[in-house]
């Protein structure tokens, strides 16, 4: 079913592809998942065809990464018509079946990097989409979901529909091109400030044994907290009154909730948050955005702790967010990262191995990722809009704590996939709830 015979068999890998691939090998990241609950039944044949067609429309999705050479490449799979990346099953408990699918072991080299699973529940269909993180970041993940819905809708009108392949550049450094030397100097200055702050004693869980990150288990839990439209409007009103963003308030709430989870008695101990950012905003716009990982991580610090009240946390965070934004929040160091990019894949792996080994006994900052608003108008399957969307990562071992945030239909959803043996379901759900409940004025 190769409808685009001029698709090359080999594509270059990008810096982000390689780095996130290495972190995936270490179980520090992995698959991203989203479930789309539709209360009208979806057409199985159209779903199956759309699953195949999108891998020609976005050729990189039909590839596997060949790491056998010094410089890895993406190679198109030769079994795309036969590969089992679409499945359908009857489900009496869609939540339990979702957890089962998320918990399956995925071979980084053998398994397709993209799959669609249709769970036919008693009252609704749940579409579960999976993609490897080293292929996409959170924002690109939902762009793929939107494209999949577009293809499904087009096929519902015309089963012979095809879409030309997207060969837009996936350059990991597209964000850096507009930056002059003064801008780059500001980023370096910001990073020097980060290094000085990292030396301080931080709130958080410590890395006892890096090898523990590789342990798998079947005690997976999906924590969820849904913020109502009314409460979300209230938070946005607070943000406007304080001249801050919604995400600033969420970060402040998360810092306070995480401090409670760790069990810190003193509120004057500094805390560091890892905050992934979409750095596409710095890059030139593309008519058809590429499927790629184009995110950076900001190290957000609340010096001298969260204080005794939310207003104290906000005032301390306000100063930090000004530092972040003047230093181009989320961008990577323009001196060290391009230097690392020139190293061989094996050398990159060695450097990351040493970095992980050196983390023994150190506090690991929690990660708070907000992928923003998902458009209901763009995400329709032949007119069928999902009633609910849930977004998850693969489970990651403590001390790494990862919380994902997204907005859909004027409702905010906080989620986390974790092992119960690391953190109880009650504690993780409280972390999500407290993140929002801490936001007061």
C-alpha positions, 0 to 999 in steps of 0.5 A: 500500500505504498501510495508514495513511491518516491519516499526515500528509504533513509533519513538523517537523525537529528540531535534530539532524536539521538539524545532522547533515544539514549534516555529511552534506553535508560528508561528515563523516558519512552512512549507517550500515550493519549486516549480519545474517548468517543461516544459514537462508534468509529469505523474500524476499516477507516482507522486501519487505513488511516494508521497505514496512510499516516506513515506515508504522509509523515515518512519518519513515522514509518522508520526505525532508527539504525544505530549500528553505525557511528552516525545513526540514521532513520531507515524506512521499515520494509514491512509497513503493510504487514506490521501490526501497529493497529489493533482492535479489541472488545473491552469491559474495562477500558481503564484497566486495558489502557494500563495494560497497553501502557505497561507492555514492554516495547522493543526500541528497534523491533516495535513500530514507533507509532501505533493505534489501539481501538478499545471498544468499551460497553458505551464508547470507543477509546482510541489509544495512540502511542508514539516514541518520545524520541520521535516527537515531543508532547506538542508534536504528539498532538499535531500527529493526533490532529493529522490522524483525525484529518486523514480519518475524516478525509477517508470517510469522504473518499476511501482513495484519499492520499496525502503527499509526504511531508519532507519539512526539515526536522532540524533540532537547532531550527530555534537557534538560527534567528539568535544573534550573539547577544541573545546567545550570550544571554542564554549562557548567562542564564545557564551560569545562574542555573549552575550556581543554583544547582549547588544549593541543597534542594527539596526532592527525592534522591537518586540512591541507585541509578540502576534502579531506573531500569527495573520494570514492574506491573504495578502501574497506576494512572493518576488523574486530576480534572480541573473544572471549567469554573475553577480554571476560569478562576485560576486564569482570573488570578493570573491576570490580576497578578500579571502572571501566566496560568502556567506560572500559577500551576508551577507555584502550586506544583512546587508547594504540592511537591514539597508536601509529597517529599515531606519537607518540614521547612518551607525555606529550602530551595526547590528546582523544577524541570519544565520542558518548553516548546522552543518552536516559538523561536523557529521560523514557521513551516507551512506543514510542521515536521514530526520531530522533538523540538523541546527544551528544558528550563531549570526553574528555581525557587530560591529560599523555598516556597515560603509559608503562603502561596503569595510568598511562593508567587513572589519568589517565582515571579523573580525567577520567571523574569530571569527565565524569560529574559534568558529565552526560557527552554533554549539549550546552551548555544555553546555546549549543545552544538559541541555535543551534537558533533560527537558520535552516537557512542560518545553521546551515550558514554557522556549520558552514562557518566551523567546518570552515574554521577547522579547517585546521592543527588536530588532529582528535580520533578518535571512539570510538562504543560502541552497547552490547549488541544483544539476540539475543532481540529481534532474531529473524526469525521465530525466525531469529537472526543468527549475526553482526552487523557495524556500519559507518559510511560511509567518512570521510576522514582526519584523521577516524578513527571506530571503532564498537563493539557487543556481540552474543552475548557477543562484542564487535566493533570496526569501521571503514570507511575509505579505504586511500589514507588509512590502510592496511588493516593499520594500521587493523586494528592500531588495532582489535586494539591497542585491546583488546591494550593492556588489561592489569592 
